[in-house]
Amino acid sequence: MSKFSLNYLGYFFLLTSLLLFFNIIYCYYLDVLLSIDAFIYTIIISLTVSFALLIQKKKDFKVTIYEKIVSVILGYLLIPLLISVPYYLGNYNITFVDSYFESISGFTSTGFTIFENIKHLDQSLVLWRSTSQWIGGLYFLFSIIMLIDIFDNNLKKSLTNFLSFSTSETLKQSIKVLILYTFLTIFIFLVLKIINLRTFDSFNLALTIISSGGFLPFNNIETVLNTDFKRIVFSILMLFSFFGIFSIYNLIFFKKKNLNFFSEDLILLFYFVFLVFLFLIFFRLEHNFSYVLFSITSSISNIGISFDKIPNNINFIFLLLVIIGGSFFSTSSGLRLVKVYSLIKFSVNELLSHSKPNHIFKNRVLFTEFFTTRPENEKYFLTVLIFILSLFSLNFLLTIGGINFEEAFKIGILTLMNTVNSSMYGIDEFNFYYITDYNKFVLMAFMIIGRVELLTILILLKKFLLNN
């Protein structure tokens, strides 16, 4: 591995050490010392690994896209290994597989958990679960910057005017992401405090919202969000992980930007307003709309948490919203709305061109002067195809492991989209603690596959299978 890749992993281990230090301070401050030894051992391991990676004396040569992909995947394997140590060394008799499953679920911001009752955990471990999501969300955003060369030009133009990132530009954009990500977390925390949530819950929920995670610091969200006002405010806050993280930054410095930087966010805004009106028309009279609004924003942002008051007959609609997902440069997962929109428009124009050969149909990106090319639309098609193949493969593997087809299908979608299971998907009673280790390893593998962007899997297969 190059010096760049080693430093990339090393800095994240160092960041994890810093957050471990804050967790240790929290333990001593509130005299919650049940897991303190586990956190001390973990920070020693984390610092040792980070320094070992950062002091490597290697020549800094041009890093290939394949090495970047491998580095990102290694991070998804190694950092959760470190995160799992407090679970494994804690006083809860958790197996290594369960500890690793919980840490990967948190780091990929999925939210599947092996804990049945959060009230039985000490607060330091609850905080560590939420922290693992925050680190994972930041890692995901950094990974997008690192792998930006594999994305099409139109998506990249929503972030930068550079066609490719040098090391210095990567560092500059990463620092900008870190500042924005931290600022938005603090802002969400303050808003939750304003609506009268207790400090501990507000902080944990802020870490969950900004990272599109699914871990909660309690068993039932109804006990905390017990008014329409709180549910509506929380729903709006979940949109921070639906829109691109640079949205607010671009608005502040609008004079330096053109409309291209807002194109995807504008498409997402119209999409969100359309969904709200659609649900308002069809479900407002039967159900409290604050619950429906909460479910909409939770699904499109790939968070997935919900209340028990959502009817089962619309489970599939919410699953579709999860599959579509949010912004290209947000912590949400999914196929991405702008890709789905461009692919549908391209397909329709191709059909019309055959029926009306004398007409010219342009595949212009909405709100911009740019056009999607055939290679870019082929990438979108391959992303959809890889998702379908991954879903059926995961469904098959889970069925072999003894999970019934319907549960395997729903869990498969949520796994690939890194979204927690809940009542609005009809799968809230699924208990991950009792599934076999085989199923846990399968789910862990596909949680990572869903997080590294499906197109990167195809690129790796092309490299290693076709040797090209």
C-alpha positions in Angstrom: 0.0 0.0 0.0 1.1 3.6 -0.7 1.8 6.2 1.9 -1.4 7.9 1.0 -3.5 4.8 1.8 -1.7 4.1 5.0 -2.2 7.7 6.2 -5.8 7.6 5.2 -6.4 4.6 7.5 -4.0 5.9 10.2 -5.8 9.3 10.6 -9.1 7.5 11.1 -7.6 5.3 13.8 -6.3 8.5 15.3 -9.7 10.1 15.2 -11.2 7.0 16.8 -8.6 7.4 19.6 -9.7 11.0 20.2 -13.4 9.9 20.4 -12.4 7.1 22.7 -10.7 9.6 24.9 -13.9 11.7 25.2 -15.8 8.6 26.1 -13.3 7.8 28.8 -13.7 11.3 30.2 -17.4 10.9 30.1 -17.1 7.7 32.1 -15.1 9.3 34.9 -17.2 12.5 34.9 -20.5 10.7 35.5 -18.8 7.8 37.5 -20.0 5.2 34.9 -17.0 2.9 35.2 -18.5 -0.5 34.2 -16.8 -0.5 30.8 -13.9 1.8 31.6 -11.2 -0.9 31.3 -12.5 -1.9 27.9 -12.3 1.7 26.6 -8.7 2.1 28.0 -7.6 -1.1 26.3 -9.2 0.0 23.1 -7.6 3.5 23.0 -4.1 1.8 23.6 -4.7 -0.5 20.6 -6.1 2.4 18.5 -3.1 4.7 19.2 -0.6 1.9 18.5 -2.2 1.1 15.2 -2.6 4.7 14.1 1.1 5.5 14.9 2.2 2.4 13.2 0.4 3.4 10.0 1.4 7.0 10.1 5.1 6.5 10.6 5.5 4.1 7.7 8.4 5.4 5.5 7.1 4.7 2.0 7.5 6.6 -1.2 4.5 8.7 -2.2 3.7 7.6 -5.7 0.5 8.0 -7.8 -2.3 6.0 -6.2 -4.5 4.0 -8.6 -8.2 3.9 -8.3 -8.0 0.2 -7.4 -5.8 0.8 -4.5 -8.1 3.5 -3.2 -11.1 1.1 -3.4 -9.1 -1.6 -1.5 -8.1 1.0 1.1 -11.7 2.1 1.7 -12.8 -1.6 2.0 -10.0 -2.3 4.4 -11.2 0.6 6.5 -14.7 -0.9 6.7 -13.1 -4.2 7.9 -10.4 -2.9 10.3 -12.0 0.1 12.0 -15.1 -1.9 13.1 -12.7 -4.5 14.5 -11.4 -1.8 16.8 -14.9 -0.5 17.6 -15.9 -4.0 18.6 -13.4 -4.2 21.5 -15.5 -2.4 24.1 -18.5 -4.7 23.3 -16.3 -7.8 23.5 -14.4 -6.8 26.7 -17.5 -5.3 28.4 -19.4 -7.1 31.1 -22.2 -8.4 28.8 -20.8 -11.8 27.7 -21.0 -10.8 24.1 -19.3 -13.2 21.6 -16.7 -11.8 19.2 -19.0 -12.4 16.2 -21.8 -10.4 17.9 -19.4 -7.7 18.9 -18.1 -7.4 15.3 -21.6 -7.5 13.9 -22.7 -4.6 16.2 -19.7 -2.5 15.3 -20.0 -3.1 11.5 -23.7 -2.3 11.7 -22.9 1.0 13.5 -19.9 1.9 11.3 -21.9 1.4 8.1 -24.7 3.4 9.7 -27.1 0.4 9.2 -28.4 0.1 12.8 -29.1 -3.6 13.1 -28.4 -4.6 16.7 -28.0 -7.7 18.8 -29.1 -5.9 22.0 -32.7 -6.5 22.9 -33.0 -4.0 25.7 -30.9 -0.8 25.5 -31.9 0.1 29.1 -29.6 -2.8 30.3 -26.5 -1.1 28.8 -24.5 1.4 30.7 -24.5 4.9 29.2 -20.9 4.8 28.1 -21.6 1.9 25.8 -24.8 3.5 24.5 -22.7 6.6 23.7 -20.1 4.4 22.0 -22.7 2.8 19.7 -23.8 6.3 18.6 -20.2 7.4 18.2 -19.5 4.4 15.9 -22.2 5.7 13.6 -20.7 9.2 13.6 -17.3 7.9 12.7 -18.8 5.7 10.0 -20.8 8.6 8.4 -17.7 10.7 8.3 -15.6 7.8 6.8 -18.3 7.4 4.1 -18.1 11.0 3.1 -14.3 10.9 3.0 -14.5 7.7 0.9 -16.6 9.5 -1.7 -14.0 12.1 -2.0 -11.3 9.5 -2.2 -13.2 7.6 -5.0 -14.6 10.6 -6.8 -12.9 9.7 -10.0 -15.2 6.7 -10.6 -18.3 8.9 -10.6 -19.7 10.7 -13.6 -18.8 14.3 -14.3 -22.2 15.7 -13.6 -22.3 14.3 -10.1 -18.8 15.6 -9.5 -19.8 19.0 -10.7 -22.3 19.2 -7.8 -19.2 19.2 -5.5 -16.3 20.7 -7.4 -15.1 22.1 -10.7 -12.1 19.7 -10.6 -12.3 16.7 -12.8 -9.9 14.8 -10.5 -8.5 15.4 -7.1 -4.8 15.7 -6.3 -3.6 14.9 -2.8 -3.8 18.5 -1.7 -7.3 19.0 -3.1 -8.5 15.8 -1.4 -7.1 17.1 1.9 -8.8 20.5 1.4 -12.2 18.9 0.6 -11.8 16.5 3.5 -11.2 19.2 6.0 -14.2 21.1 4.7 -16.3 18.0 5.2 -15.1 17.5 8.7 -15.9 21.1 9.7 -19.4 20.9 8.1 -20.1 17.5 9.5 -19.1 18.6 13.0 -21.0 21.9 12.7 -24.2 20.2 11.6 -24.0 17.6 14.4 -23.7 20.5 17.0 -26.6 22.3 15.3 -28.9 19.2 15.4 -27.9 18.7 19.1 -28.9 22.2 20.0 -32.2 22.0 18.2 -33.0 18.7 20.0 -32.2 20.4 23.3 -34.5 23.4 22.4 -37.5 21.0 21.9 -36.8 19.7 25.4 -35.0 16.4 24.9 -32.6 15.5 27.7 -28.9 16.2 27.0 -27.8 12.5 26.7 -30.6 11.6 24.3 -30.1 14.8 22.2 -26.4 14.1 21.8 -26.9 10.5 20.8 -29.7 11.3 18.4 -27.6 14.0 16.8 -24.9 11.5 16.1 -27.6 9.1 14.7 -29.3 11.7 12.4 -26.2 13.2 10.8 -24.8 9.8 10.0 -28.1 8.3 8.7 -27.7 5.7 11.4 -30.3 3.6 13.2 -29.0 3.2 16.7 -31.2 4.8 19.4 -30.3 5.4 23.1 -33.6 4.0 24.2 -36.0 1.2 23.3 -39.0 3.2 22.2 -38.8 6.5 20.4 -42.4 7.2 21.2 -41.5 8.0 24.8 -39.2 10.8 23.7 -41.0 12.2 20.6 -44.4 12.3 22.3 -45.9 15.4 20.6 -46.6 16.4 17.0 -44.3 19.3 17.2 -41.3 17.2 18.3 -42.0 14.6 15.6 -42.2 17.3 12.9 -39.0 19.0 14.1 -37.2 15.6 14.2 -38.4 14.9 10.7 -37.0 18.1 9.4 -33.7 17.4 11.1 -33.4 14.0 9.4 -33.4 15.9 6.1 -29.8 17.0 6.9 -28.6 13.5 5.9 -30.9 13.4 2.9 -29.6 16.5 1.1 -25.9 16.9 0.3 -23.6 18.0 3.1 -22.4 20.9 1.0 -25.9 22.4 0.5 -25.7 24.9 3.4 -22.1 25.8 2.5 -23.0 26.5 -1.1 -26.0 28.6 0.0 -23.7 30.7 2.2 -21.2 31.2 -0.5 -23.8 31.4 -3.3 -22.0 34.2 -5.2 -19.1 31.9 -5.9 -21.2 29.1 -7.1 -23.4 28.5 -10.2 -26.7 26.6 -10.3 -24.9 23.3 -11.1 -23.9 23.1 -7.4 -27.6 23.1 -6.4 -29.0 20.9 -9.2 -29.3 17.7 -7.2 -30.5 19.4 -4.1 -33.3 21.1 -6.1 -34.3 17.8 -7.6 -34.4 16.3 -4.1 -36.5 19.2 -2.8 -39.1 18.7 -5.5 -39.1 15.0 -4.8 -39.6 15.5 -1.1 -42.4 18.0 -1.6 -44.1 15.7 -4.1 -43.9 12.8 -1.6 -45.4 15.0 1.2 -48.3 16.1 -0.9 -48.9 12.6 -2.2 -49.0 11.1 1.4 -51.0 14.1 2.6 -53.7 13.4 0.0 -54.0 9.7 0.5 -53.2 9.2 4.2 -53.9 12.4 6.1 -57.5 11.5 6.9 -56.7 8.1 8.3 -53.5 8.7 10.2 -51.8 11.5 12.2 -49.7 13.1 9.5 -46.7 13.8 11.8 -46.2 10.0 12.0 -46.4 9.7 8.2 -44.0 12.7 7.7 -41.6 11.1 10.1 -41.7 7.8 8.2 -41.1 9.6 4.8 -38.1 11.5 6.0 -36.7 8.5 7.8 -37.0 6.4 4.7 -35.6 8.8 2.1 -32.7 9.6 4.4 -32.0 5.9 5.0 -32.2 6.2 8.8 -35.2 3.8 9.0 -36.5 4.5 12.6 -40.2 4.7 12.9 -43.3 4.5 15.2 -45.7 1.6 15.4 -48.6 3.6 14.0 -47.8 3.1 10.3 -50.1 0.6 8.5 -48.7 -2.5 7.1 -50.3 -2.0 3.7 -47.8 0.7 2.7 -44.6 -1.2 3.8 -43.6 -1.6 0.2 -43.8 2.1 -0.6 -41.4 2.9 2.2 -39.1 0.2 1.0 -39.1 1.9 -2.4 -38.2 5.2 -0.8 -35.3 3.5 0.9 -34.0 2.0 -2.4 -34.1 5.4 -4.1 -32.2 7.1 -1.2 -30.9 10.7 -1.1 -28.1 12.8 -2.3 -24.9 11.8 -4.0 -22.8 13.6 -1.3 -24.8 12.8 1.9 -24.5 10.0 4.4 -27.7 8.4 3.1 -27.4 5.3 0.9 -29.7 4.1 -2.0 -29.4 4.2 -5.7 -29.6 8.0 -5.6 -32.6 9.9 -7.0 -30.6 11.9 -9.6 -29.3 8.6 -11.1 -32.8 7.0 -11.2 -34.2 10.2 -12.8 -31.5 10.4 -15.4 -31.8 6.7 -16.3 -35.6 6.9 -16.7 -35.3 10.1 -18.8 -32.6 8.4 -21.0 -34.7 5.3 -21.4 -37.8 7.3 -22.4 -35.8 9.4 -24.9 -34.3 6.2 -26.4 -37.8 4.8 -27.0 -39.1 8.1 -28.4 -36.2 8.4 -30.8 -37.3 5.2 -32.4 -40.9 6.2 -32.7 -40.0 9.8 -33.8 -36.6 9.5 -35.6 -36.8 13.0 -37.0 -36.8 14.5 -33.5 -33.8 15.2 -31.3 -34.2 14.2 -27.6 -31.7 15.7 -25.2 -30.8 14.1 -21.9 -30.2 17.4 -20.0 -29.7 17.3 -16.3 -32.5 19.2 -14.6 -31.6 22.8 -13.5 -28.3 22.7 -15.4 -26.9 23.1 -18.9 -25.2 19.7 -18.7 -26.2 16.6 -20.5 -25.8 13.0 -19.4 -23.8 10.9 -21.9 -24.4 7.3 -22.9 -21.4 6.0 -20.8 -22.8 7.8 -17.8 -26.3 6.3 -18.2 -24.6 2.9 -18.7 -23.0 3.4 -15.3 -26.4 4.1 -13.8 -27.9 1.0 -15.4 -25.0 -1.1 -14.1 -25.6 0.3 -10.6 -29.2 -0.8 -10.8 -28.2 -4.2 -12.2 -25.6 -4.8 -9.5 -28.2 -3.9 -6.8 -30.6 -6.4 -8.2 -28.0 -9.1 -8.4 -26.7 -8.3 -4.9 -30.2 -8.4 -3.5 -31.0 -11.7 -5.0 -27.7 -13.1 -4.0 -28.2 -11.9 -0.4 -31.7 -13.2 -0.4 -30.5 -16.6 -1.5 -27.7 -16.8 1.1 -30.1 -15.7 3.9 -32.7 -18.3 2.8 -30.0 -21.0 2.9 -29.3 -19.8 6.5 -32.9 -20.5 7.5 -34.5 -17.1 7.2 -37.9 -17.2 5.4 -38.1 -15.6 2.0 -40.2 -12.5 2.9 -37.9 -11.6 5.8 -34.8 -12.3 3.8 -36.1 -10.0 1.0 -36.9 -7.1 3.3 -33.7 -7.5 5.3 -31.7 -7.7 2.1 -33.0 -4.4 0.9 -32.4 -2.7 4.2 -28.9 -4.2 4.4 -27.8 -3.0 1.0 -29.3 0.4 1.6 -27.8 0.5 5.2 -31.2 1.2 6.8 -32.4 -0.1 10.2 -35.3 -2.5 10.4 -38.5 -1.0 11.9 -42.3 -1.4 11.9 -42.9 0.7 8.7 -41.1 -2.1 6.8 -42.9 -4.9 8.6 -39.7 -6.3 10.0 -39.3 -4.7 13.5 -39.7 -8.0 15.3 -36.7 -9.5 13.6 -34.1 -10.4 16.2 -30.5 -10.4 15.0 -29.2 -11.9 18.3 -30.8 -15.3 17.5 -29.7 -15.7 13.9 -26.7 -17.9 13.1 -23.1 -16.7 12.9 -23.3 -17.6 9.2 -26.2 -15.2 8.6 -24.4 -12.5 10.6 -21.2 -12.8 8.5 -23.4 -12.7 5.3 -25.1 -9.5 6.5 -21.8 -7.9 7.6 -20.3 -8.5 4.1 -23.3 -7.0 2.3 -23.6 -4.0 4.8 -20.0 -3.1 3.6 -20.9 -3.8 0.0 -23.8 -1.4 0.3 -21.6 1.3 1.8 -18.7 1.3 -0.6 -21.0 2.2 -3.5 -22.1 -0.7 -5.8 -20.2 0.6 -8.8 -16.9 0.1 -7.0 -17.6 -3.7 -6.7 -17.9 -3.9 -10.5 -14.6 -2.0 -10.9 -12.8 -4.5 -8.6 -14.3 -7.4 -10.4 -13.2 -6.0 -13.7 -9.6 -5.6 -12.3 -9.2 -9.0 -10.7 -11.4 -11.3 -12.8 -10.7 -9.8 -16.2 -7.1 -8.8 -15.3 -7.6 -5.4 -17.0 
